Amino acid sequence: FALSEVKLGVIPATISPYVVAKIGPANARRLFMTGETVNVDKAKEIGLVQEIVDTPEAMVKEAQKVCDTMLLAAPKAVAAAKKLVASVQYQPITPELQDFTAEQLAAVRMSDESTGGMIAVQAGKKPPWAANAEAMKFPPAP
């Protein structure tokens, strides 16, 4: 992987918001200014990729593992968590932000989904949303 635009006398402008958001300004600055090639180990180190596999079969196996883990998460809580990340990223930690995050937790904690999950954990059972997890496989059947 390389952002080699500077070697051509241009800049990686179009992709820049995505790259900076993914790997941070310090890593992006280096790659944007040098145009150097990044190997898989460096890509993982800077957060460009999260997993490295050697074969397509290993990729499918790793993807299934991630899918299996995700299926154990409460769907509405996952949606709220995604919104939370978008809301707090790059924000300074202030009393207002702390209040905001407490409000978000309280709203999710009072949901039927949360109650069902807590009851299941206390009973030593799988949560209600995990019932379909057994049937989900990656890649999905055509």
C-alpha positions in Angstrom: 0.0 0.0 0.0 1.3 3.5 -0.8 0.0 7.0 -1.1 2.5 7.9 -3.8 0.8 11.0 -5.1 3.6 13.3 -4.0 6.0 11.4 -6.2 3.9 12.5 -9.1 3.7 16.1 -7.9 0.2 15.9 -6.5 -1.4 15.1 -3.2 -3.8 12.3 -1.9 -6.6 14.8 -1.4 -9.7 12.8 -2.3 -8.8 9.9 0.0 -7.3 12.1 2.8 -10.3 12.4 5.1 -10.7 8.6 5.2 -7.0 7.9 5.7 -6.5 10.5 8.4 -9.6 9.2 10.2 -8.3 5.6 10.0 -4.6 6.0 10.8 -4.4 9.4 12.5 -2.7 12.6 11.5 0.9 11.6 12.4 0.8 8.4 10.4 -1.0 10.1 7.5 1.4 13.0 7.5 4.4 10.6 7.1 2.8 8.6 4.3 1.4 11.6 2.5 4.8 13.3 2.6 7.1 10.4 1.8 4.9 8.3 -0.6 6.6 5.3 0.9 5.2 1.7 0.5 3.7 0.2 3.7 4.1 -3.6 4.2 1.4 -5.7 6.0 3.2 -5.5 9.4 3.4 -1.7 9.3 -0.2 -1.5 8.0 -1.4 -3.4 11.1 0.9 -1.4 13.4 -0.6 1.9 12.2 -4.2 0.6 12.2 -4.8 0.5 8.5 -5.7 -3.2 8.8 -6.7 -5.2 11.9 -5.9 -8.7 10.8 -3.3 -10.3 8.5 -3.9 -13.7 6.9 -1.9 -15.7 4.4 -4.6 -17.3 2.2 -8.1 -16.7 0.9 -9.2 -19.6 3.0 -7.7 -18.1 6.1 -9.4 -14.8 5.3 -12.8 -16.6 5.2 -12.0 -18.4 8.5 -11.0 -15.1 10.2 -14.0 -13.3 8.8 -16.3 -16.0 10.2 -14.6 -15.7 13.6 -15.3 -11.9 13.6 -18.9 -12.5 12.5 -19.4 -15.1 15.2 -18.2 -12.7 17.8 -20.3 -9.8 16.4 -23.4 -12.0 16.5 -23.1 -12.3 20.2 -23.5 -8.5 20.6 -26.9 -6.9 21.1 -28.0 -5.3 17.8 -29.4 -2.1 19.2 -26.4 -1.7 21.6 -24.1 -2.1 18.6 -26.0 0.6 16.7 -25.8 2.9 19.8 -22.1 2.1 20.2 -21.4 3.1 16.6 -23.2 6.4 17.1 -21.3 6.9 20.3 -17.9 6.5 18.6 -19.0 9.0 15.9 -20.2 11.5 18.6 -17.1 11.3 20.9 -14.2 10.9 18.4 -11.8 13.8 18.4 -13.8 15.6 21.2 -11.9 17.0 24.2 -12.8 15.2 27.5 -15.0 17.8 29.2 -17.7 17.6 31.9 -20.3 18.1 29.0 -18.8 15.1 27.2 -18.9 13.0 30.4 -22.5 14.0 30.9 -23.3 13.1 27.3 -21.7 9.6 27.6 -23.5 9.0 30.9 -26.8 9.9 29.2 -26.1 7.5 26.3 -25.4 4.7 28.7 -28.5 5.4 30.7 -30.7 5.4 27.6 -29.3 2.0 26.4 -29.3 0.5 29.9 -33.0 1.1 30.2 -33.9 -0.7 27.0 -35.6 -4.1 26.7 -32.6 -5.4 24.9 -30.3 -4.5 27.9 -32.8 -6.0 30.4 -33.0 -9.3 28.4 -29.2 -9.4 28.2 -28.7 -8.9 31.9 -31.3 -11.5 32.8 -29.7 -14.0 30.4 -26.2 -13.4 31.9 -27.6 -13.9 35.5 -29.3 -17.1 34.4 -26.2 -18.4 32.7 -27.9 -18.4 29.3 -27.2 -16.9 26.0 -28.9 -13.5 25.3 -32.0 -13.5 23.1 -30.3 -12.1 20.1 -27.7 -14.9 20.1 -30.4 -17.4 19.0 -29.8 -16.7 15.3 -26.0 -16.7 15.6 -25.8 -20.4 15.0 -27.4 -20.1 11.6 -25.3 -17.2 10.4 -22.2 -18.2 8.4 -19.8 -16.1 6.3 -19.9 -15.7 3.4 -23.7 -15.9 3.3 -25.2 -18.6 1.2 -26.3 -17.4 -2.3 
